[in-house]
Amino acid sequence: MSSLSSLSSSLSKPTVWHEFSPLASASGAVNLGQGFPNWDPPGFVKQALKDAVDVPGPAVNQYCRSQCHLPLATALADEYKARPSWSHLPIDPLTNIVSSVGCTQVMYCAFRSLLSPGDEVLLLEPAFDIYASQVKLCGGEPRFCSLTTDLSAPLTSNDVFKFDWEKLEAAITEKTRVLVLNTPHNPTGKMFSMPELSRIAEMVEAHPNLLVFSDEVYEHMVYDDASSPHISFATLPGMWDRTLTLSSAGKTFSTTGWKVGWGVGPEHIIKKMTDLQNWVCFSAPSVTQEAIARSLVRARQPYLEYSSFYAWLADDYRRKRAILTEHLASVGLTPISPQGGFFICADSSSITCPDSVYHEPSLSAPQPMPRDWALARHLTQTVKVAAIPPSPFYSPANVAEASHYLRFAFCKTDEELEEAGRRLREHLGAR
Amino acid sequence: MLSKSLTSAARGTLLMSTLARSLSTIQTAPRMDLVSGPNVFASFSQQATKHGAVNLGQGFPSFAPPDFLVEAAQEAMTTPLNNQYTRPGGNPQLVQALADYYSPKFGRNLDAMTEIATSTGAQEGIWLIIMALVGEGEEVVCVEPYFDAYVKAAHLGGGTITGLPLRSTGSTGTSADFELDIPELEKTLSDKSRVLILNTPHNPTGKVFSRDELQAVADVVKKYPNLIVVADEVYEAAVFEGLTHERFATLDGMWERTISVFSAGKTFSCTGWRCGYMIGPSNLITPLQGAQGVIAFAGVTPIEVAVASAFKKAEETGYFESYAKMMEEKRDLLVNGLRDVGLEPVVPQGGYFTLCDTSASWCDPPAGSGYSSPEHETDPLWGRRDFRVAQMFTEDAKVTGIPPSASYSPHNRDPADNLLRFAHCKEDSDLTEAVRRLKEFKASRS
């Protein structure tokens, strides 16, 4: 039973999400923790799912094409080809696109089909916690390289969080099979610039066995196109053949529960992922894929007074970023303004956490409980504003780097954001 | 390094073509070559479309899900949080609805939070089970013919597969003829056996295992305290002839070691929705919840909420009774039609599928004829008689069935040579049209 007991006990271990969602709920907290919106998907998106289940013929309600429901693959190919930076790349809906159960399962299929035991996967910390878990489950070895933090810089994520190039260069070895990039970045909101990505491309060129998985789920939450545009690594010279670009419908269309994610890449990567996905889940849900296929087409059309749904989305989130930034700053939770994504990392150094919280039983905290974890629990339970501690985004050795930060989500209604501000000021006092 | 005097675009092109040559042999995870061939179900579905064939191949209904399920989904998405992440391991409404429905059937008070796990399709459930339970070199014993997802998942996980054949005595012309040989089970199981996979109602034979038959298996299984039993019961709603669907987990002493697997997709005719679930003791189920949390994070929220509502509606409206009756009538329609054509059916006691005998000479692919699907060159499986018959039927008769030899271990495939699997989970018009086309094809070959 040894294989069962060791793997199953690690799989049974609760994660930060298992702890904070119920805690927020039980405390009646405004949940600025987990990254999901608390509003309806846009009307055209909901209508698309209503229509998809209701199609006169049963076709969409049954198994669809395993690799990717064809209308979705077509809509995605058209979407990517319409982007100027992608227009030189060959995107064939039949061979360059795969869909799976959310971006999470796209990433899993990529690791599972391409990693051999002992292969290293380099993650840039802080990194979304699922990457390391998936790598380990697939027999790979996660390796970590931290972004550096410079709080003396202007307090935006692009300025505060940077690469240590020597460390990064040293971290890529002949055993490194995959480098995971995430831009816009969770949790910091940093967007990797052309000079940064070009420098990474040089390292990739120097390591012929290295692939890059670029997680771009926050690609439409971009607040300054001119100075900080979203750049897909796959579009850099020579990088198409080396790169899997991942994204999903959930963040863009406020449908995190619909589980439609996709990968775009060269045929040799996509085929291996598809070969595997056949046997993991056979296909992602057909009805939500159909709904997203229709939504992708509609999203390019004028929406409200904007040129497209995407333009409206970015403007709405930019507005919410401003609201939450002001509330956090007003209580001394110094916000590092993100250029992308819908999270704000705030410096919590000026906030005190009662000692007692450190000794509360926790399903998933490292022991001893790190400062950011305790502070997040305190805010959730006592201030009744839930935030996520960034320590789960770090490898065990580097957990201390998270100690003075908290991650807040602003993908919440204005009312929720205002209420959060009110509760923060009530408990922590205006500074 | 490349010359900096080239433009960056030219450098990019040169590098891309260099890499394209080397990446055509991209390094993959171990054993990926075992799955580089096509999925037989997907391949025949594609071919059915291409040739305009009536698709009685892959196990999905050609009729729509019940109205109350569609309405439940449309209703579910009107609550904002039903479109956002749900609980990894199973939406609380769904697992509670399942606990309510299945507790009486299992004769126990099921704990919704720890004894039930959802997956995006029962097939993903099989993947989670194998991933969580089967390590490198460990043995999975599968009753065969089997649903080949078990075997592919086990192979990819580094497990070894041992097939345990159902053999036909051929006396009743029904799926009851297929029997397990208990002495053979005794010889097959050992301390090295990690998982035994049972499937009732059985795909592809349609056998519905009796309680006595399952008890005989349990009596052997008892000797192996480390053996886990996976009871794949996805076709539980389609049981005919007034038979009872028997649950291995309800036999004495078997609850503690059994994971029962179910499919809302099969029960509610919505195979594309991807909603499956597993029931068992918490020490076997909580690792599956954790595994789902890593590979998918969670299931599809509006779908899980809709299925929760559907279970309640189904009980109120007598859906399960009317569904079983409907499926039995479809079985009868196909069975009678196949008999008329001279494709002697093995009448299934349950499930979605009917096997039939293709040994008549008009079913022989003509000597020297191609009938090679595109995959023929790479995998000898595709050159076997049942594959060539299936190909010929798809291309020329324009009726698609699934060749069963993919469902047997390589050394046990001979019984499949003269068999073809047809799905009866289809609109009556599809079934009658398929029979009409087969009659026409037969006439053309006499």
Chai-1 contact restraints between the chains, C-beta under 6 A:
chainA,res_idxA,chainB,res_idxB,connection_type,confidence,min_distance_angstrom,max_distance_angstrom,comment,restraint_id
A,M1,B,N226,contact,1.0,0.0,6.0,A-B,restraint_1
A,S3,B,G135,contact,1.0,0.0,6.0,A-B,restraint_2
A,L4,B,L133,contact,1.0,0.0,6.0,A-B,restraint_3
A,S8,B,A132,contact,1.0,0.0,6.0,A-B,restraint_4
A,S8,B,P287,contact,1.0,0.0,6.0,A-B,restraint_5
A,L11,B,A132,contact,1.0,0.0,6.0,A-B,restraint_6
A,L11,B,P287,contact,1.0,0.0,6.0,A-B,restraint_7
A,L11,B,G290,contact,1.0,0.0,6.0,A-B,restraint_8
A,L11,B,A291,contact,1.0,0.0,6.0,A-B,restraint_9
A,S12,B,T286,contact,1.0,0.0,6.0,A-B,restraint_10
A,S12,B,P287,contact,1.0,0.0,6.0,A-B,restraint_11
A,S12,B,G290,contact,1.0,0.0,6.0,A-B,restraint_12
A,F36,B,Q84,contact,1.0,0.0,6.0,A-B,restraint_13
A,F36,B,Y85,contact,1.0,0.0,6.0,A-B,restraint_14
A,W39,B,P80,contact,1.0,0.0,6.0,A-B,restraint_15
A,D40,B,P80,contact,1.0,0.0,6.0,A-B,restraint_16
A,P41,B,N83,contact,1.0,0.0,6.0,A-B,restraint_17
A,K46,B,M77,contact,1.0,0.0,6.0,A-B,restraint_18
A,L49,B,M77,contact,1.0,0.0,6.0,A-B,restraint_19
A,K50,B,Q74,contact,1.0,0.0,6.0,A-B,restraint_20
A,V53,B,V70,contact,1.0,0.0,6.0,A-B,restraint_21
A,V53,B,A73,contact,1.0,0.0,6.0,A-B,restraint_22
A,D54,B,V70,contact,1.0,0.0,6.0,A-B,restraint_23
A,P58,B,F63,contact,1.0,0.0,6.0,A-B,restraint_24
A,P58,B,A64,contact,1.0,0.0,6.0,A-B,restraint_25
A,N61,B,P65,contact,1.0,0.0,6.0,A-B,restraint_26
A,N61,B,C270,contact,1.0,0.0,6.0,A-B,restraint_27
A,N61,B,G272,contact,1.0,0.0,6.0,A-B,restraint_28
A,Q62,B,F60,contact,1.0,0.0,6.0,A-B,restraint_29
A,Q62,B,T271,contact,1.0,0.0,6.0,A-B,restraint_30
A,Q62,B,G272,contact,1.0,0.0,6.0,A-B,restraint_31
A,Y63,B,F60,contact,1.0,0.0,6.0,A-B,restraint_32
A,Y63,B,T271,contact,1.0,0.0,6.0,A-B,restraint_33
A,Y63,B,G272,contact,1.0,0.0,6.0,A-B,restraint_34
A,C64,B,G272,contact,1.0,0.0,6.0,A-B,restraint_35
A,S66,B,A42,contact,1.0,0.0,6.0,A-B,restraint_36
A,V101,B,T120,contact,1.0,0.0,6.0,A-B,restraint_37
A,V101,B,A296,contact,1.0,0.0,6.0,A-B,restraint_38
A,T104,B,A296,contact,1.0,0.0,6.0,A-B,restraint_39
A,T104,B,F297,contact,1.0,0.0,6.0,A-B,restraint_40
A,Q105,B,I295,contact,1.0,0.0,6.0,A-B,restraint_41
A,Q105,B,A296,contact,1.0,0.0,6.0,A-B,restraint_42
A,Y108,B,I295,contact,1.0,0.0,6.0,A-B,restraint_43
A,S113,B,T28,contact,1.0,0.0,6.0,A-B,restraint_44
A,S113,B,A29,contact,1.0,0.0,6.0,A-B,restraint_45
A,S113,B,M32,contact,1.0,0.0,6.0,A-B,restraint_46
A,L114,B,T28,contact,1.0,0.0,6.0,A-B,restraint_47
A,L115,B,A29,contact,1.0,0.0,6.0,A-B,restraint_48
A,S116,B,A29,contact,1.0,0.0,6.0,A-B,restraint_49
A,S133,B,V294,contact,1.0,0.0,6.0,A-B,restraint_50
A,Q134,B,V294,contact,1.0,0.0,6.0,A-B,restraint_51
A,L137,B,V294,contact,1.0,0.0,6.0,A-B,restraint_52
A,P237,B,S8,contact,1.0,0.0,6.0,A-B,restraint_53
A,P237,B,R11,contact,1.0,0.0,6.0,A-B,restraint_54
A,P237,B,G12,contact,1.0,0.0,6.0,A-B,restraint_55
A,G238,B,G12,contact,1.0,0.0,6.0,A-B,restraint_56
A,G238,B,L15,contact,1.0,0.0,6.0,A-B,restraint_57
A,G238,B,M16,contact,1.0,0.0,6.0,A-B,restraint_58
A,D241,B,M16,contact,1.0,0.0,6.0,A-B,restraint_59
A,D241,B,L19,contact,1.0,0.0,6.0,A-B,restraint_60
A,D241,B,A20,contact,1.0,0.0,6.0,A-B,restraint_61
A,D241,B,L23,contact,1.0,0.0,6.0,A-B,restraint_62
A,T255,B,N83,contact,1.0,0.0,6.0,A-B,restraint_63
A,T256,B,Q84,contact,1.0,0.0,6.0,A-B,restraint_64
A,T256,B,Y85,contact,1.0,0.0,6.0,A-B,restraint_65
A,G257,B,N83,contact,1.0,0.0,6.0,A-B,restraint_66
A,G257,B,Q84,contact,1.0,0.0,6.0,A-B,restraint_67
A,G257,B,Y85,contact,1.0,0.0,6.0,A-B,restraint_68
A,G257,B,T86,contact,1.0,0.0,6.0,A-B,restraint_69
A,G257,B,T301,contact,1.0,0.0,6.0,A-B,restraint_70
A,K259,B,V300,contact,1.0,0.0,6.0,A-B,restraint_71
A,H268,B,L23,contact,1.0,0.0,6.0,A-B,restraint_72
A,H268,B,I26,contact,1.0,0.0,6.0,A-B,restraint_73
A,K272,B,T28,contact,1.0,0.0,6.0,A-B,restraint_74
A,D275,B,V35,contact,1.0,0.0,6.0,A-B,restraint_75
A,D275,B,S36,contact,1.0,0.0,6.0,A-B,restraint_76
A,N278,B,N39,contact,1.0,0.0,6.0,A-B,restraint_77
A,W279,B,A149,contact,1.0,0.0,6.0,A-B,restraint_78
A,W279,B,K152,contact,1.0,0.0,6.0,A-B,restraint_79
A,W279,B,A153,contact,1.0,0.0,6.0,A-B,restraint_80
A,V280,B,W127,contact,1.0,0.0,6.0,A-B,restraint_81
A,C281,B,T120,contact,1.0,0.0,6.0,A-B,restraint_82
A,C281,B,G121,contact,1.0,0.0,6.0,A-B,restraint_83
A,C281,B,E124,contact,1.0,0.0,6.0,A-B,restraint_84
A,F282,B,Q123,contact,1.0,0.0,6.0,A-B,restraint_85
A,P285,B,W273,contact,1.0,0.0,6.0,A-B,restraint_86
A,P285,B,R274,contact,1.0,0.0,6.0,A-B,restraint_87
A,P285,B,V300,contact,1.0,0.0,6.0,A-B,restraint_88
A,S286,B,G272,contact,1.0,0.0,6.0,A-B,restraint_89
